[in-house]
Amino acid sequence: MLLGGGLRKGHLTEITGQSSSGKTQVCLYSASHVAARHMGVVLYLDTSNSFSPSRIAHIVDELPISLIKEPKDMRLKRVMSSIVCESVFDVFALFEVLDQLEASMNDKVNSGGNKICLLIIDSVSSLLAPIIGGKNSQGRSMMISVAMILKKLADKHNLSVLVTNHTVGGNGAPKPALGESWKAVPHVRLMISRDHGSNMYTATVLKHTLLASGRHMKFVVP
């Protein structure tokens, strides 16, 4: 696969792309596969009411029978119970959720409970873009605080963090939003695009700790 092993623990991965490019589909697929493979709990922070239980059900239904040997209805029930979705509509709510997550993960470490292994924020840019416009230095400080918390959670608790980001028009091709300050935050940055009028998508590596930029692959979302 493109990433040579999927989402890495301890890393923050960003999926960027234009509207309807497939960013949410990647998030839903990632959540479904992690939950279905008994890898742990997924915390899905939904900022725009894009989380779709019916889409999760379809993805789980399409998984190969040989992958997880259990009846489909039992598998779906287990998967849905392993994906915790919370609506987060502003940066203050995000700070609150992340603070609660840090506290709960510390408790899980001490008690040996079921840990969250994947944190998804779809989309982080919808929370951060409104506060960093113009010369708002406080907004940019909050953005950096979010980045530091996410990377601390990933590193300290060995979980994968997946966020989505929209694109903005530049001099030429669209580029990821949130500016230069955010550019250094993700360990891995992928650009997703969709072939017009089809279910064929292209993922391109913009940044990776181990892979060369520009590497790409095509994939189909049923």
Salt bridges, closest charged atoms under 4 A:
GLU14 OE1 - ARG189 NE 2.39
ASP61 OD1 - LYS72 NZ 3.23
GLU70 OE2 - ARG78 NH2 2.50
GLU102 OE2 - LYS156 NZ 3.08
GLU102 OE1 - HIS157 NE2 3.41
ASP195 OD2 - LYS218 NZ 3.72
